[in-house]
Amino acid sequence: MTATDGPSGGDGPSLAGGRRLRVDPVACDGVGQCARVAPRLIALDRWGYPRLLNEPPERVDLPAAERAIRACPFRALWLQRLE
């Protein structure tokens, strides 16, 4: 898997239901809980900050993205609707 370009990942993969996982690099404190609960969607850089993986996930990954969002103590992850 490869990580997206830019600091802390930027745009995440498109998920089922026309949504994209996003990360706010300013709000993130590098705890890493997101990558622990959704390793197919999120990797950590060498400082512990999330890197959103850009390989197209399967439909089953939407629940993993939702778990990662709930696991973040700083609310730095969210799902964005694609238009």
Number of C-alpha atoms within 10 A of each C-alpha: 10 10 20 17 13 9 11 23 23 19 18 23 20 23 23 14 10 11 17 18 24 22 21 16 17 9 12 18 15 18 16 21 20 27 23 14 18 20 16 19 27 27 23 22 15 7 9 15 21 30 26 26 24 19 15 14 15 11 12 10 18 21 13 19 26 17 16 25 23 17 20 19 15 15 14 21 23 18 18 15 12 10 5
